Amino acid sequence: MGDNTSRLRQQLRGCQDELGRQMEFFLGERGPLIRGSFGTRARVCGAAGCRCARGKLHESKYLTASDGGRVRQVHVPAADEVRVAAGAQRYRRFQSERARLGRELAKLMRRQLELVDALGRSLLEPYPPDNPLPPPTRRGRPTRKPQVGG
């Protein structure tokens, strides 16, 4: 026991601290988040004497998002453009961080489980002292070994 057990506990606390640091972005987000992509579309109105007939198209702002497998576009009035654009940008950043967090948490959780297993082994006392039981073997599916090369 002793030094190794203490070191393992410190490493586990470090993993827990890292988890807290990973969550800071999400805890600090105040929103609003607006799902979709904000963009501009140019169009021709069809009036014969209009400027769009000569190539200077009318521009409109839209929010585009999928809804039940279909793409929907919603017109965004000029009064809401800044708010919707910022909300859509925050949503994309939030989702990007969420994807990154998923990868980081998977690595962090694997590391924590390895440390918990090592801590359990370091705390294990063989019994009986004169003829101890063998150490435990892993149950369940075998772990995959990383492939070298490719």
C-alpha atoms as one frame of an Amber mdcrd trajectory, in Angstrom:
protein
   0.000   0.000   0.000   1.506   3.397   0.927   3.117   5.573  -1.763   1.484
   3.916  -4.764  -1.996   4.100  -3.183  -1.525   7.768  -2.362  -0.302   8.505
  -5.895  -3.295   6.692  -7.394  -5.689   8.709  -5.226  -3.997  11.939  -6.339
  -4.331  10.913  -9.986  -8.022  10.097  -9.484  -8.553  13.531  -7.901  -6.745
  15.057 -10.885  -9.160  13.279 -13.244 -12.082  14.633 -11.232 -10.649  18.160
 -11.418 -10.204  17.786 -15.173 -13.855  16.794 -15.484 -14.806  20.033 -13.708
 -12.595  22.058 -16.060 -14.191  20.358 -19.075 -17.654  21.450 -17.875 -16.763
  25.138 -17.421 -17.660  26.066 -21.020 -21.160  24.622 -20.673 -21.775  26.086
 -17.233 -20.752  29.521 -18.525 -23.004  29.481 -21.608 -25.928  31.866 -21.146
 -27.563  31.566 -24.576 -29.856  31.886 -26.253 -28.901  29.098 -28.624 -30.750
  29.046 -31.922 -30.591  25.802 -33.883 -29.894  26.210 -37.563 -27.699  28.054
 -40.051 -28.145  31.757 -40.609 -27.554  33.018 -44.107 -28.507  35.320 -46.950
 -30.424  34.428 -50.077 -30.664  36.558 -53.186 -33.763  36.332 -55.369 -35.641
  37.844 -58.271 -39.109  39.153 -57.491 -40.453  38.889 -61.039 -41.561  42.475
 -61.611 -40.515  43.570 -65.119 -39.209  47.039 -64.212 -37.556  46.066 -60.929
 -33.801  46.403 -60.299 -33.598  42.622 -59.769 -34.451  42.112 -63.448 -31.219
  44.025 -64.258 -29.134  41.827 -61.952 -29.299  43.633 -58.588 -31.081  40.890
 -56.647 -33.175  41.300 -53.492 -31.470  39.900 -50.409 -33.261  38.247 -47.515
 -31.942  36.654 -44.313 -32.988  33.107 -43.458 -32.539  30.554 -40.728 -32.256
  27.041 -42.150 -32.596  23.846 -40.102 -33.773  20.274 -40.516 -37.184  19.366
 -39.152 -38.272  15.734 -39.236 -35.872  14.845 -42.042 -36.805  17.871 -44.151
 -34.989  21.178 -44.461 -36.975  24.209 -43.377 -36.138  27.817 -44.045 -37.567
  30.613 -41.946 -37.354  34.264 -42.996 -35.606  36.433 -40.402 -36.821  40.040
 -40.264 -34.174  42.783 -40.228 -34.980  43.571 -36.580 -33.978  40.022 -35.521
 -30.932  39.491 -37.759 -28.230  40.248 -35.181 -29.892  38.198 -32.413 -30.572
  35.178 -34.651 -27.093  35.248 -36.223 -25.443  35.354 -32.776 -27.716  32.605
 -31.412 -27.019  30.333 -34.394 -23.278  30.916 -34.016 -23.461  30.088 -30.270
 -25.414  26.931 -31.103 -22.728  25.758 -33.575 -19.975  26.478 -31.041 -21.949
  24.687 -28.301 -22.444  21.600 -30.495 -18.786  21.598 -31.514 -17.707  21.747
 -27.870 -20.225  19.011 -27.044 -18.637  16.712 -29.645 -15.149  17.501 -28.329
 -16.343  16.918 -24.756 -17.714  13.504 -25.705 -14.306  12.432 -26.987 -12.513
  13.895 -23.962 -14.931  12.335 -21.472 -14.522   8.910 -23.059 -10.743   9.160
 -22.620 -11.081  10.575 -19.119 -13.521   7.865 -18.010 -11.264   5.102 -19.370
  -8.364   6.631 -17.430 -10.465   6.878 -14.259 -11.527   3.239 -14.511  -7.907
   2.191 -14.994  -6.944   4.190 -11.901  -9.832   2.754  -9.861  -8.761  -0.769
 -10.844  -5.142   0.007  -9.939  -6.256   1.520  -6.626  -8.290  -1.613  -5.873
  -5.260  -3.801  -6.607  -3.020  -1.619  -4.426  -5.463  -1.924  -1.505  -5.799
  -5.681  -1.902  -4.402  -7.715   0.944  -3.573 -11.319   0.132  -5.315 -13.794
   2.385  -4.496 -16.178   3.942  -0.945 -14.921   4.374   0.729 -18.348   4.134
  -1.166 -19.520   0.988  -3.050 -16.533  -0.517  -5.783 -16.834  -3.097  -4.629
 -15.909  -6.599  -5.276 -12.332  -7.786  -8.640 -11.740  -9.491  -8.924 -12.236
 -13.210 -10.873  -9.932 -15.459 -14.414 -11.053 -16.228 -16.390 -10.311 -19.372
 -15.166  -9.616 -22.863 -11.414  -9.369 -23.380 -10.044  -5.866 -23.855  -8.912
  -4.908 -27.327  -5.205  -4.405 -27.783  -4.271  -1.355 -29.880  -3.020  -2.386
 -33.303   0.476  -1.346 -34.222   1.222  -0.381 -37.801  -1.887  -0.364 -39.840
